[in-house]
Amino acid sequence: QVQLVESGGGLVQAGGSLRLSCAASGTIFSINGMGWYRLGPGQQRELVARITSGGSTIYADSVKGRFAIWRDDAKNTVYLQMNSLEPEDTDVYYCNVLHDWNDYWGQGTQVTVSS
């Protein structure tokens, strides 16, 4: 079993920055990929950013150039640096870890951007 603990959400003014963290714990031996998702307008989780075990990254078009994802494998932690935040980024952000080809999700952390 893998447990995920997210941190770093909160309230920020437009143009500001936040950093999200997600630490995985438990019996960990093979993390294949890590990422961040948010609910989106349709209330279905949509990809924000993802990083593979090899370090390749992919971003949603709406966050390219503003958000950055990276991982610290020694800490089993994935980070999301969010800069130039916009009110449209307001959402619940979920961490996802693909471990031994099984999906695990964090509890979600609220990000609110005021205009």
C-alpha positions in Angstrom: 0.0 0.0 0.0 1.1 3.5 -0.8 -0.1 6.6 1.1 0.1 10.1 -0.4 0.2 13.3 1.7 -0.2 16.6 -0.1 0.7 20.0 1.1 1.1 23.5 -0.1 -2.4 24.6 -1.2 -3.9 27.9 -0.1 -5.2 31.3 -1.1 -3.1 33.6 -3.3 -3.6 36.7 -5.4 -3.5 36.5 -9.1 0.0 36.7 -10.3 1.3 35.0 -7.2 2.9 31.6 -6.7 2.4 28.4 -4.7 4.3 25.2 -4.5 2.5 21.9 -4.0 4.2 18.8 -2.5 3.2 15.2 -2.4 5.1 12.7 -0.4 4.6 9.0 -0.9 5.1 6.5 1.9 4.5 2.9 2.6 5.9 -0.1 0.8 7.5 1.6 -2.1 9.7 -0.2 -4.6 8.7 1.0 -8.1 7.2 4.4 -8.8 6.6 4.6 -12.5 5.2 8.1 -12.8 4.0 11.0 -10.7 1.7 13.8 -11.5 -0.8 16.4 -10.6 -4.4 16.7 -11.7 -7.3 19.1 -11.0 -11.0 18.7 -11.2 -11.6 21.2 -14.0 -14.9 22.7 -15.1 -16.5 19.4 -15.8 -15.7 18.1 -12.3 -13.6 15.3 -13.8 -9.9 15.1 -13.0 -7.8 16.6 -15.8 -4.0 16.4 -16.2 -2.0 19.4 -15.0 1.5 18.0 -15.2 3.1 14.6 -15.1 6.7 13.3 -14.8 7.9 9.8 -15.7 10.5 7.8 -13.9 13.0 8.9 -16.5 12.3 12.5 -15.9 10.2 13.3 -19.0 7.4 15.8 -18.3 4.1 16.7 -19.9 2.0 19.7 -19.1 -1.5 20.9 -19.9 -1.5 23.7 -22.5 -3.1 26.0 -20.0 -0.2 25.8 -17.6 2.8 25.6 -19.9 5.4 28.2 -19.1 3.9 28.9 -15.7 4.0 25.6 -13.8 6.9 23.2 -13.3 6.9 19.7 -12.0 9.9 17.7 -10.6 10.5 14.8 -8.3 12.9 13.9 -5.6 13.2 10.1 -5.7 15.2 9.9 -2.5 12.2 11.4 -0.8 9.5 9.8 -3.0 8.1 13.3 -3.4 6.8 15.2 -6.4 6.5 18.9 -6.5 4.5 21.4 -8.5 5.7 25.0 -8.7 2.9 27.2 -9.8 3.8 30.7 -10.9 1.8 33.5 -12.5 -1.4 32.0 -11.0 -4.7 33.0 -12.6 -8.2 32.9 -11.1 -8.9 30.1 -13.6 -6.3 27.9 -11.8 -8.6 27.8 -8.8 -9.4 24.2 -8.1 -8.7 21.1 -6.0 -5.4 19.6 -7.0 -4.8 15.9 -6.6 -1.5 14.1 -6.6 -1.2 10.9 -8.5 1.4 8.2 -8.2 1.7 5.2 -10.5 3.4 2.6 -8.3 4.0 -0.9 -9.6 1.5 0.0 -12.3 -1.2 0.7 -9.7 -2.8 4.2 -9.4 -2.8 6.0 -6.0 -4.4 9.4 -5.3 -3.9 12.0 -2.7 -6.8 13.5 -0.7 -6.7 16.8 -2.7 -5.5 20.2 -1.8 -7.5 23.4 -2.5 -5.8 26.2 -4.5 -7.7 29.5 -4.7 -6.5 32.4 -6.7 -8.3 35.7 -6.1 -8.5 38.4 -8.8 
